[in-house]
Amino acid sequence: MVPTHLFLTRGVGVHREKLASFEQALRSAGVAYCNLVGVSSILPPGCKIIPRKRGESLLNPGEITYCVMARSETNERNRLVSASVGLAIPTDRRTYGYLSEHHAHGETDEETGEYTEDLAAQMLATTLGIEFDPTIAWKEREQVFKMGGKIVRTLNITQSAIGKANRWTTVVALAIFIPLENLPKKLRTHR
């Protein structure tokens, strides 16, 4: 099974119980009704990113659904938490790309999102043989990666929130793979 489609989503939940806070974050992300199974960080060759609403409509309650998930939580008042999934998509869509996840405390959406994009791009760059200096800032490395012509695009989905007093706050960011059998027949063999 090699997924051909995925969608990105995010959510936040707040509750006095930690597990209920996570459940609310999954509801906010639109995927609480699925049995989520975490997978590692490979973006399959030719995998298309579809809009969240379309992706949600292709899922069924209770089904096993593969995803890359970032999750962060706190029960400390005013503590900033963030979760992000980054993607690095190769120019040659016949080869695989990378997804990365990052869970943080005290980082803004922008900081966490840039970090996950950078991490995914670094992982892809090393497999493609792109030379880069890991000590320079992400914005400079991003240009090196893209000018090398082997990485076409990076992006991220990020969620942050500030903790509430006497409550658990959970943030999630996910890349959800659509089960092949849920796709219309014309899309099942498309690469």
Residue pairs with C-beta under 8 A, 6 or more apart in sequence:
1 180
2 44
2 45
3 44
3 47
3 66
3 177
3 178
3 179
3 180
4 44
4 46
4 47
4 48
4 178
4 180
4 183
4 187
4 188
4 190
4 191
5 47
5 48
5 49
5 50
5 55
5 58
5 177
5 178
5 183
5 187
6 43
6 47
6 48
6 49
6 50
6 55
6 175
6 176
6 177
6 178
7 49
7 50
7 51
7 52
7 54
7 55
7 56
7 175
7 176
7 178
8 49
8 52
8 85
8 157
8 173
8 174
8 175
8 176
9 29
9 30
9 31
9 52
9 55
9 56
9 157
9 173
9 174
9 176
10 28
10 29
10 83
10 157
10 158
10 159
10 171
10 172
10 173
10 174
11 24
11 25
11 26
11 27
11 28
11 29
11 30
11 159
11 171
11 172
12 24
12 25
12 28
12 159
12 161
12 169
12 170
12 171
12 172
13 20
13 21
13 22
13 23
13 24
13 25
13 26
13 27
13 28
13 169
13 170
14 21
14 24
14 161
14 164
14 167
14 168
14 169
14 170
15 21
15 23
15 24
15 167
15 168
16 166
16 167
16 168
17 168
18 73
18 75
18 168
18 170
20 168
21 73
21 167
21 168
21 169
21 170
22 71
22 73
22 170
22 172
23 32
24 170
25 71
25 159
25 170
25 171
25 172
26 32
26 36
26 172
29 172
29 174
30 52
30 56
31 56
31 59
31 65
31 67
31 174
31 176
33 59
33 61
33 62
34 59
34 60
34 61
34 62
34 63
34 64
34 65
34 176
35 62
35 63
35 64
35 65
36 65
36 66
36 67
36 69
36 174
37 64
37 65
37 66
37 67
38 66
38 67
38 68
38 69
39 66
39 67
39 68
39 177
40 68
41 68
41 98
41 99
41 100
41 101
41 120
41 123
42 96
42 97
42 98
42 99
43 87
43 88
43 89
43 96
43 97
43 98
43 99
44 96
45 93
45 94
45 95
45 96
45 191
46 93
46 94
46 190
46 191
47 97
47 177
49 87
50 178
55 176
55 178
58 178
58 179
58 182
58 183
59 65
59 176
59 178
59 179
59 182
60 182
63 179
63 182
64 179
65 176
65 177
65 179
66 176
66 177
66 179
67 174
67 175
67 176
67 177
68 85
68 99
68 101
68 174
68 175
69 85
69 101
69 172
69 173
69 174
70 83
70 84
70 85
70 101
70 102
70 103
70 116
70 172
70 173
70 174
71 83
71 103
71 170
71 171
71 172
72 81
72 82
72 83
72 103
72 104
72 105
72 170
72 171
73 81
73 168
73 169
73 170
73 171
74 81
74 105
74 163
74 168
74 169
75 163
75 166
75 167
75 168
75 169
76 163
77 163
77 164
77 165
77 166
78 162
78 163
79 105
79 106
79 162
79 163
79 169
80 105
80 106
80 107
80 108
80 160
80 161
80 162
80 163
81 103
81 104
81 105
81 160
81 161
81 162
81 163
81 169
81 170
81 171
82 102
82 103
82 104
82 105
82 107
82 108
82 109
82 111
82 112
82 158
82 159
82 160
82 161
82 171
83 101
83 102
83 103
83 104
83 112
83 158
83 159
83 160
83 171
83 172
83 173
84 101
84 102
84 104
84 109
84 112
84 113
84 115
84 116
84 156
84 157
84 158
84 159
84 173
85 99
85 100
85 101
85 116
85 156
85 157
85 158
85 173
85 174
85 175
86 99
86 100
86 101
86 102
86 113
86 115
86 116
86 117
86 118
86 119
86 120
86 121
86 154
86 155
86 156
87 97
87 98
87 99
87 100
87 117
87 120
87 153
87 154
87 155
87 156
87 175
88 97
88 98
88 100
88 117
88 120
88 121
88 123
88 124
88 125
88 145
88 151
88 153
88 154
89 97
89 151
89 152
89 153
89 154
89 155
90 96
90 97
90 124
90 128
90 150
90 151
90 152
91 149
91 150
91 151
91 152
92 150
97 120
97 124
98 120
98 121
98 123
98 124
98 127
99 120
99 175
100 116
100 119
100 120
100 123
101 116
101 173
102 112
102 115
102 116
102 119
104 111
104 112
104 115
107 115
107 160
108 160
109 158
109 159
109 160
112 156
112 158
112 160
113 156
113 157
113 158
114 138
114 156
115 138
116 156
116 158
117 138
117 142
117 154
117 155
117 156
118 138
118 141
118 142
120 154
121 141
121 142
121 145
121 151
121 154
122 132
122 134
122 141
124 145
124 150
124 151
125 132
125 145
125 148
125 150
125 151
128 148
128 150
128 151
130 144
130 145
130 148
130 150
130 151
132 141
132 144
132 145
133 141
134 141
142 154
145 151
145 154
146 152
156 173
157 173
157 174
157 175
158 173
159 171
159 172
159 173
160 171
161 169
161 171
162 169
163 169
180 188
181 188
